[in-house]
Amino acid sequence: MPEFYSTQDVADRLGVSIFTIRRYIHAGKLEAIKLDGGYRVSRTALDAFLSLRATPAADPPADASADAASTDARGAAEPPRHRTAAAPQSQPASVAHD
């Protein structure tokens, strides 16, 4: 027999509120079974839900020298350098005419 979780169990496992789980169910993002006491989510449905939302692992940089350029001699990351705008040149004061 398949294993089922309550919406509270699913919320606890995912670290979200029970209202978020209910929104997922109502939006059709998470498959659930409606029983008298509320919704039940099968382990298979939860696994499918999570696998659809999994993010792929980041690829390492293609050029290792680009990564080395952003570290100093100790290997610590250097802070990003920001360009500063040139100070505006002061304009001569207008001469009042009589």
C-alpha positions as CSV (number, residue, x, y, z in Angstrom):
1,M,0.0,0.0,0.0
2,P,1.4,3.5,-0.9
3,E,2.5,5.8,1.8
4,F,0.5,9.0,2.3
5,Y,1.3,12.3,4.0
6,S,-1.0,15.0,5.4
7,T,-0.7,18.5,4.2
8,Q,0.9,19.4,7.5
9,D,3.5,16.5,7.1
10,V,4.4,17.8,3.6
11,A,4.6,21.4,4.8
12,D,6.9,20.3,7.6
13,R,9.1,18.3,5.3
14,L,9.4,21.2,2.8
15,G,9.7,24.0,5.4
16,V,6.7,25.9,4.1
17,S,3.3,26.7,5.5
18,I,0.3,24.4,5.1
19,F,-1.4,27.2,3.1
20,T,1.4,27.0,0.5
21,I,0.8,23.2,0.2
22,R,-2.9,23.8,-0.2
23,R,-2.2,26.4,-2.9
24,Y,0.0,23.9,-4.8
25,I,-2.8,21.3,-4.6
26,H,-5.6,23.8,-5.7
27,A,-3.3,25.0,-8.6
28,G,-2.8,21.4,-9.7
29,K,1.0,21.6,-9.0
30,L,0.8,18.9,-6.3
31,E,-1.4,15.8,-6.8
32,A,-3.4,14.9,-3.7
33,I,-6.4,12.9,-2.6
34,K,-9.3,14.6,-0.8
35,L,-10.6,12.7,2.2
36,D,-13.1,13.7,4.9
37,G,-10.3,15.1,7.1
38,G,-8.5,17.0,4.4
39,Y,-6.0,16.2,1.7
40,R,-3.4,13.4,1.6
41,V,-0.4,13.4,-0.7
42,S,1.2,10.2,-1.8
43,R,5.0,9.7,-1.6
44,T,5.0,9.2,-5.3
45,A,3.2,12.5,-5.9
46,L,5.5,14.3,-3.6
47,D,8.6,12.9,-5.3
48,A,7.3,13.9,-8.7
49,F,6.5,17.4,-7.4
50,L,10.0,17.8,-6.1
51,S,11.8,16.3,-9.1
52,L,10.0,18.8,-11.4
53,R,11.2,21.7,-9.3
54,A,14.8,20.5,-8.9
55,T,17.4,22.9,-10.2
56,P,20.4,21.5,-12.1
57,A,23.8,21.8,-10.6
58,A,25.8,24.8,-11.7
59,D,28.4,24.0,-14.3
60,P,32.0,24.9,-13.3
61,P,33.4,27.9,-15.2
62,A,34.8,26.9,-18.6
63,D,37.9,29.1,-18.1
64,A,39.7,28.5,-14.8
65,S,41.8,31.6,-15.4
66,A,38.7,33.8,-15.2
67,D,38.0,32.4,-11.8
68,A,41.6,33.0,-10.7
69,A,41.4,36.7,-11.7
70,S,38.8,37.4,-9.1
71,T,41.0,36.2,-6.2
72,D,44.0,37.9,-4.6
73,A,47.3,36.3,-3.7
74,R,45.9,34.7,-0.6
75,G,43.1,33.1,-2.6
76,A,40.5,35.3,-1.0
77,A,37.9,36.8,-3.3
78,E,38.4,40.4,-4.1
79,P,35.4,42.8,-3.7
80,P,33.9,44.0,-7.0
81,R,35.3,47.2,-8.3
82,H,32.8,50.0,-8.9
83,R,33.4,52.9,-11.2
84,T,32.9,56.3,-9.6
85,A,31.3,59.1,-11.6
86,A,33.5,62.1,-12.3
87,A,32.7,65.1,-10.1
88,P,30.6,67.6,-12.1
89,Q,32.6,70.6,-13.2
90,S,31.5,73.8,-11.5
91,Q,29.8,76.4,-13.7
92,P,30.7,80.0,-13.4
93,A,28.1,82.1,-11.6
94,S,25.8,84.1,-13.8
95,V,26.5,87.8,-13.8
96,A,23.5,89.9,-13.0
97,H,22.7,92.6,-15.5
98,D,21.2,95.9,-14.6
